Amino acid sequence: MAAFRATAEAFRAVVSTEMDKGEVSRAVSDHIPAELSYDCRACAARHVSGALFQQAGLAGGVRLVVSGRSARLAPLAQWPGPPEAAAGTAALVLAYLRLHGPATVGDVAGFLGTTATELRRVWPSGLAEMRVDGRSAWLSADRLDALRTAEPGPLVRLLPPGDPFLQARDRDLLVPERAHQQQLWRMLGNPGALLVAGEVAGTWRARQAARGRLELTVTPFARLSKRIGREVDAEAETVGAARGATEVRVRVDTD
């Protein structure tokens, strides 16, 4: 809570008008105690951790201002001040388990940016316990029937990089091959995921090649059948429509 409050107060001191995220990050990093920042090799600078920066903004009275493809930070009107104590964590645990369960305490703690020790203090009761890959995992009791009867769907989807499905912390279960994990979850610039029958089957990226034309490169983990290839093309058209493209070209990278 001390780290959370210090960062929230830094946000309030720094963001007095609409500002770029990078500018805010540098200023917040200068305002917080040194032990709350770290040396980032990717940025070649010392700054506040990404998780703390994202979580403390709202408590620090900061809102997101979106205009087209750009997003800036601005003061939040009628800010009541940073919270005095954590509250509502159990509800977040239940929400995570509904989407990503069964999950371990460590999985949920990693998603929320805390430790398993702290999370156990507010861990909700009435959950169903089971074993997944030899570890204790938990699920809301009212979801047991859905779990027992679940079957993989035939859908093919191009999930965007920030899709909630990809935010689960049990990555070894979601994508067993370590090399495939490294392709999907990168330090910067994650690709999207190709989902086939409920399994992550590859990655994809989009590039605006010309006015109105979108180029999608799909990199499957294994060779795709002709049927799946056709469904990928159909999904690409949906991506193009969402991005306002008049033409979509798909390239399947099998190297």
N, C-alpha and C positions, 0 to 999 in steps of 0.2 A: 504493500500500500504506500510505503514511503517513496518508492521509485515511481509509482503511478501518479501520486500527488505532485511530486517534484516536476515530472514531465508535463502534467496538465497545467500547472502554474506557469511553466515556461511557454507553453502554447499561448496562454492568455496574455503574457507579457509581450510576446513577439508579434502575434497576428492582430494588428489593429486596423488593417485594411486588406483588400484582396491581394493575395501574393501567390507566386509560383511555389510548388511543392518543394523544389530543391532549395530555394531561398529560405523557406521555413525550416527545413531540415537542418541547414547550416546554423541558423540562428538558435533553434531549440538546442542543438548539440552544444553550443557555446554557453547556454544558460543552465544546463543541468549539471549535477556533480560528475566529476570525471569518471567515476566508477560505473556510470550508466551509459557510457559510450565505449566504442571499441574501434580498433584500426581495421578498416575495410580494405582488403586487397583489391577488390574489383573497382572501387572508387578512388583508391590511392588517397584516402582521407580518413579522418576520425569522425564518427558520427553516432548518433543514437541508434539503437537497434531497430530494425524495421517493425518487429512485432510491437514494441513499446510505443513507437511513433504512431502506428495505426490505431492502437487501442486507447491511447490517452487523448487523442485529438478531440473527440466528442466531449469528454469530461473537462477538457480545457476550453470549452466554448468555441469550437471551430467547426465550420460546416464546409461542404464541398460545393463548389460552383462549377457546373458543367456547361460548356458552350461548344457544340460540335464535337470534335475529337479532343479538345483540350479541357483540362480540369484544374481549377485553382482553389486555394483555401481562403476562407473569409471568416470574420467574427460571427458568432451565433448570437442572435438577439435574445434577450431575456434569459441569460445564462445564470443558473442557480449556484454555480460554483462546483468544485470537484466533490464527488461523493465522500461521505465520512467513513463508509464501510462497504465491503463487497456485498451484493445482494442479488438474488435471482440466478445464482450459478447452477443450482439444481435443474432449473428449467432449460438452461443451455445444454446440460449433460443429456437430458431426455431428448432434446431436439437432435443432438449429434447421433444418439443411439438410434433414433427413428430413421435417420438418413444413412448412417454408416455402420450400424450395429450388425452383428455382435462386435463389440470392441472392448479392449482392455482399458483399465484406468489410465495407463500410460498413453494410449492412443488419444483419449479425450483430452488429457492434460497437454499433450503436444499441440493439439489443435487450438486449445484456449490460451496457450502461451504461459502455462504454469507448470508446477511439478506434481507428480503423482501424490506425494506426501500432503501437499496443500489441498489437492482436490478431494482426497479421502475424507477431509473434515466436513465436506458438504455433499458427499456422494449420496444420491437419493436412495431410499429404501424401496423394497418391493420389486426389485429387478430380478430377472431370471439369469442364473449363472450357467455357463456351458464351457466346453473346452474347444478351442480353435488352435490347431497346430500345437497342441500340448500346453496352451496357456489358458488361464481363466479369462473369459470374456463375458460381457453383459449385454442384455437386451431388455427392453420394456416387455413385461409379461404379456401385455395385450398384443404384441407383435409375434408371438411364438407360432400361432397358426399360420400366419403369412410366411414365416420363415420355413416352416415344414413343407408347405405346399408350393414354394417358389420354384419356377422353372425359367430357364433362359429364354428371353424373347428373341424373335428372328430379326429384330431391328438393326439397321446399320445407321450410325450417327457420326457426325463430325462435331465432337464436343469442343467448345472454345477453351483456351488455356485456363481461364478462371472458373470453369464449371465446378459446382459443388461436389460432383462425383469424384473429381480429381483431388479434392482437398482432404480425403481420408488419410489418416496417419499409418494405417497398416499397409504400407506400400508393398511389402514382400508378398502379401496375399493378393493385392490388386494387380501387381505386375511382378511375377516371380523372378524373371531374369534381371540380374543387376545391370547388364548392359542396356537393356530396354528402359530401366528406370532412369539411367543417366541420360538417355535421349529425351525422355519425357519431362523430367524435373531437373531443370538447369539452374545455375546460379542467377542468370539473367536471361530474359527472353524465352520463356517456355513456349513450345509449340502446342497446338491443340492435339486431341487424342482421337484416333479412329476407334470407334466402338462397334464390335460385331458380336451379336448374340450375347450381350452382357459382358464381353471380355474386351480389354484394351488390346487391339490388334495392330497398332501402329500410331504414327504421328502425322500431322499435317501442318502446313503453313500457307498463308495467302500473301500475295503481292499484287499491288496495283501496278500493272504493267503499262497501261496507257489509259487515256481518257475513256472511262466507262468499261474498261476491260480488267477482269480479275483473273489472276493465275494462281491455281492451287497446286501445291506439290504434296502428294501423299506418299509417305514412306512406311509401307507395311512391314511388320516383323516377319511375315511369311508370305508366300505368293497368294494372291487373291484369286478366287474363282471368277468366271465371267459374270455370274449373277451378282456377286458382291461388287464387282467393278461397276456394273450398271447402277447399283444402288448408291455407290459412292458418287457417281456422276449426278444422280438426282439430288443427293444431299448438297453437292457443290452448287447446284442451281439455287437451293434455298439459302446458302451462305451468300451467294451473289445478290440475290434479291434483298437480303437484309442489309447489304452494304451498298445498295443502289447501283449495282453493275448491270450493264446491258449485255455483256458477253462474259462467259466464264470458260476458262480452259483448265483442264485437269491433266496433270502429269503424274504418273506413278513411278516413283524412284525405287528401283529394285536392286540398286548396287549395294 
